[in-house]
Amino acid sequence: TNRHRTPTHAEVAAIYADLKRTGLRLALFIAWKTGGRIGEVCALTWADLYEDENGAWVTLSGKTGERRFPLAAGDLAEIRAARPSYAKDTDRLFSVHLYKNGSAALVVACESRGMDPFTFHALRRLMTDTCQRRGVDVGTYSALMGHTAEEALRHYRQPTVDDLRGALLKIRRTTAGPGILAWLEKAGMTEEEAVGVLEGV
């Protein structure tokens, strides 16, 4: 089983909806919405989730320093709904146990529901893919995620078959497209074969 695959948003939503209200469920939600590293998510205190005149935010702190990540107001409300009435602002949301065993617990949760498993790190790749497919420039994305543009492209971006086919469609729509398609035809190669080459088939 490939535990390092990148899930779809629908798959993450299905696991999230099915999990009981536990630390694992809340950590999954935050990592899904921010692409934060498991260590950054587990280090959060309630004071790290806040609103100001510019909207809702979460402050993530990890190996690359501190950064603010914007949240949808509904996402912040969803997280705050899990706050115990006795919790102080300085209290952490999660235990050390979740940091050490969170990804393993997530894999078990997936497998018990008949889903191909994924880890917390896969949610970071999912955020990368989502940002790039929606046109967020690499510089902005890197600032959001707390790593370099080179690292973003080399280690996190994993083009899918749909991405590759979409690239061919974009080529077709440009002025260069007809020339490339003519070149493929002259070379005796179909579009499908070209996709196969890009995929490494």
C-alpha positions as CSV (number, residue, x, y, z in Angstrom):
1,T,0.0,0.0,0.0
2,N,1.3,3.5,-0.9
3,R,1.0,5.5,2.3
4,H,2.8,8.4,0.7
5,R,0.2,9.1,-1.9
6,T,-1.6,12.5,-2.0
7,P,-5.3,12.2,-1.2
8,T,-8.1,14.2,-2.7
9,H,-10.1,16.8,-0.8
10,A,-13.1,14.5,-1.0
11,E,-11.2,11.7,0.7
12,V,-10.0,13.9,3.5
13,A,-13.5,15.3,4.0
14,A,-14.8,11.7,4.2
15,I,-12.3,10.7,6.9
16,Y,-12.9,13.9,8.8
17,A,-16.7,13.5,8.7
18,D,-16.4,9.9,9.9
19,L,-13.9,10.3,12.8
20,K,-15.3,10.9,16.3
21,R,-14.5,14.2,18.0
22,T,-11.0,13.3,19.0
23,G,-7.6,15.1,18.9
24,L,-6.9,13.2,15.7
25,R,-10.0,14.6,14.0
26,L,-9.2,18.2,15.0
27,A,-5.5,17.8,13.9
28,L,-6.6,16.4,10.6
29,F,-8.9,19.4,10.0
30,I,-6.2,21.9,10.8
31,A,-3.5,20.2,8.7
32,W,-6.0,19.8,5.9
33,K,-6.9,23.5,5.9
34,T,-3.3,24.9,6.4
35,G,-0.9,22.3,5.1
36,G,1.0,22.7,8.4
37,R,3.5,20.1,9.5
38,I,2.3,17.7,12.1
39,G,4.9,19.2,14.6
40,E,3.5,22.7,13.9
41,V,-0.1,21.6,14.3
42,C,0.7,19.8,17.6
43,A,2.5,22.9,19.0
44,L,-0.6,25.1,18.6
45,T,-2.1,26.8,21.6
46,W,-5.6,28.3,21.6
47,A,-4.0,31.8,21.5
48,D,-2.5,30.9,18.1
49,L,-6.0,31.0,16.6
50,Y,-7.4,34.5,16.4
51,E,-9.1,37.2,14.4
52,D,-8.1,40.7,13.6
53,E,-9.2,43.5,11.1
54,N,-7.8,41.4,8.3
55,G,-9.7,38.2,9.0
56,A,-9.1,34.9,10.8
57,W,-5.6,33.5,11.3
58,V,-3.5,30.7,12.8
59,T,0.1,31.2,13.8
60,L,2.2,28.2,13.0
61,S,5.7,27.8,14.5
62,G,8.2,25.2,13.3
63,K,11.6,24.4,11.9
64,T,11.4,27.4,9.5
65,G,10.2,29.9,12.0
66,E,6.8,31.5,12.7
67,R,4.3,32.3,10.0
68,R,0.6,33.4,9.9
69,F,-1.7,31.4,7.8
70,P,-5.2,32.9,6.8
71,L,-8.2,30.8,7.7
72,A,-11.8,31.0,6.4
73,A,-14.1,32.3,9.2
74,G,-16.0,29.1,9.1
75,D,-12.9,27.0,9.6
76,L,-11.8,29.0,12.6
77,A,-15.3,28.5,14.1
78,E,-15.1,24.8,13.4
79,I,-11.8,24.6,15.3
80,R,-13.0,26.7,18.2
81,A,-16.1,24.5,18.6
82,A,-13.7,21.8,19.8
83,R,-12.3,23.9,22.6
84,P,-13.1,22.6,26.0
85,S,-14.8,25.1,28.3
86,Y,-11.9,24.8,30.8
87,A,-9.1,25.4,28.3
88,K,-6.8,28.4,28.8
89,D,-5.5,30.5,25.9
90,T,-2.0,29.2,26.7
91,D,-3.1,25.5,26.7
92,R,-2.0,23.3,23.7
93,L,-4.6,21.8,21.5
94,F,-2.9,18.5,21.3
95,S,-0.8,16.0,23.4
96,V,2.7,14.9,22.7
97,H,1.3,11.5,22.0
98,L,-0.5,12.8,18.9
99,Y,2.8,14.3,17.6
100,K,4.5,10.9,17.9
101,N,1.7,8.7,16.6
102,G,-0.6,11.0,14.6
103,S,0.3,9.7,11.1
104,A,0.2,6.1,12.2
105,A,-3.3,6.7,13.7
106,L,-4.4,8.4,10.5
107,V,-3.3,5.4,8.4
108,V,-5.2,3.1,10.7
109,A,-8.3,5.3,10.4
110,C,-8.1,5.1,6.6
111,E,-7.5,1.4,6.5
112,S,-10.4,0.7,8.9
113,R,-12.7,2.5,6.5
114,G,-11.5,0.7,3.4
115,M,-9.6,3.7,2.1
116,D,-6.1,3.8,0.7
117,P,-4.1,5.4,3.6
118,F,-2.4,8.7,3.6
119,T,-0.3,10.5,6.2
120,F,-0.3,14.0,7.7
121,H,2.6,14.9,5.4
122,A,0.4,14.1,2.4
123,L,-1.9,16.9,3.5
124,R,1.0,19.3,3.0
125,R,1.4,18.0,-0.6
126,L,-2.3,18.4,-1.1
127,M,-2.1,22.1,-0.1
128,T,0.8,22.5,-2.5
129,D,-1.2,21.0,-5.4
130,T,-4.3,23.0,-4.5
131,C,-2.4,26.3,-4.4
132,Q,-0.7,25.6,-7.8
133,R,-3.8,24.4,-9.5
134,R,-5.7,27.5,-8.4
135,G,-3.0,29.9,-9.7
136,V,-1.2,30.9,-6.5
137,D,2.3,32.0,-7.4
138,V,5.2,30.0,-6.0
139,G,6.5,33.0,-3.9
140,T,3.2,33.5,-2.1
141,Y,2.7,29.7,-1.7
142,S,6.2,29.4,-0.2
143,A,5.5,32.2,2.3
144,L,2.3,30.4,3.3
145,M,3.9,27.0,3.7
146,G,7.2,28.0,5.2
147,H,9.7,26.6,2.7
148,T,11.6,27.7,-0.4
149,A,10.1,27.7,-3.9
150,E,12.7,25.1,-4.9
151,E,11.6,22.8,-2.1
152,A,8.0,23.4,-3.0
153,L,8.5,22.3,-6.6
154,R,11.1,19.5,-6.0
155,H,9.6,17.7,-3.0
156,Y,5.9,18.6,-2.8
157,R,4.4,19.1,-6.2
158,Q,3.3,15.8,-7.7
159,P,1.7,16.2,-11.1
160,T,-1.2,13.8,-11.8
161,V,-2.3,12.3,-15.1
162,D,-5.0,15.0,-15.2
163,D,-2.4,17.7,-14.7
164,L,-0.4,16.3,-17.7
165,R,-3.4,16.1,-19.9
166,G,-4.4,19.6,-18.9
167,A,-1.0,20.8,-19.9
168,L,-1.6,19.4,-23.4
169,L,-4.9,21.2,-23.6
170,K,-3.3,24.4,-22.6
171,I,-0.7,23.9,-25.4
172,R,-3.4,23.3,-27.9
173,R,-5.0,26.7,-27.0
174,T,-1.9,28.7,-27.4
175,T,-0.3,30.0,-30.7
176,A,2.5,27.5,-30.1
177,G,0.1,24.7,-29.8
178,P,-0.6,23.9,-33.5
179,G,3.2,23.8,-34.1
180,I,3.7,21.3,-31.3
181,L,0.8,19.2,-32.4
182,A,2.2,19.3,-36.0
183,W,5.6,18.2,-34.7
184,L,4.0,15.3,-32.8
185,E,2.2,14.2,-36.0
186,K,5.4,14.5,-38.0
187,A,7.2,12.4,-35.4
188,G,4.4,9.8,-35.6
189,M,3.4,10.3,-32.0
190,T,-0.1,10.7,-30.7
191,E,-1.1,13.0,-27.9
192,E,-1.7,9.9,-25.7
193,E,1.8,8.7,-26.4
194,A,3.2,12.1,-25.6
195,V,1.4,12.0,-22.2
196,G,2.9,8.6,-21.7
197,V,6.4,10.0,-22.2
198,L,5.7,12.8,-19.7
199,E,4.4,10.3,-17.2
200,G,7.5,8.1,-17.7
201,V,5.6,5.2,-19.1
